[in-house]
Amino acid sequence: MKYKFRYTNSIYKIVAAIVVPVQNFFITTVLILIAYFLFGKLAILIGADNYFINETVFEIVRKIVLICSFLSAASYCVLKKGAFLYDDRLVIAKYTMTPLNWKLRITISYDEIEHVNVNYIKLNFIKRFLLLVPLGDETCNVELTLKNGKKYFFSIEYQEEFCQNLNSLIQNTVSR
């Protein structure tokens, strides 16, 4: 079963469609360039000369960065987003990088889930960073708690139905 992400209104949805690809592009660019320069500095420290910091290698890395950043931005625009319930797992396909969660797709086995419920209380500032969907509806979202204590907050359409279906799938997994 597929559940689409929910936004406060259509303006937020349009803004997310513009902001998130740009955010993905720049985060990917920055991360790869930081890794490149750190690797280059490490190579200099161990005596591998300036091989990683010269113009030829930087041109190649720059092209790789642009390709990876473009693919990261395009993934949000092209791939299907939402929460997917399968027979044995829950997949949250968000295709965006948030401050506390860099995974584009989160796969959770049903036996890892402690409880799931709909949270009707507007998220406070701290929990807002835990939202998986940028600009998602903050007043009505699903709160998913794992057995290891990790929590996920995401806003989807038909939250009550989602929670009922997920709880029944969890019960079916436990009873096997």
Secondary structure, 3 states (H helix, E strand, C coil): CEECECECCHHHHHHHHHHHHHHHHHHHHHHHHHHHHHHHHHHHHCCCCCHHHCHHHHHHHHHHHHHHHHHHHHHHHHCCCEEEECCCEEEEECCCCECCECCCEEEEEHHHEEEEEEECCCCCHHHHCCECCCCECCCCEEEEEECCCCEEEECECCHHHHHHHHHHHHHHHHHC
